[in-house]
Amino acid sequence: MDVVAPFDISVQDPKPDLRELHFSFTADFQKMSVAERLEALSAYVKSLVKQAETLIDPESQRGIITVIQITEEIFPHIQSDSLPLHEVLIVEIGGAAEGSSLNELLDNKVLN
């Protein structure tokens, strides 16, 4: 069975010491029930773990592990249906990262 990614990922490097990962949830994922979304995310993580185990290149492994970690971080927010799936989730990585945590944003500590 082929596992379909629940989101598209694009990478941007706006500064030399900053990388942004942009996660855009697919239309199909957005249409799913919460239970279906959780099942899709779990299957996606399992497929990424298998893929990471077969890689020899440390950079590729690190990239997949980063996506796994981010997916696991958003899992409870998908479960509680508190993450707006129509929004692009931007994760900043690097020394110049200045963003707020996902928990802060969802608890309305930053957004009002």
Order of alpha helices (4+ residues) and beta strands (2+ residues): beta-beta-alpha-alpha-alpha-beta-alpha
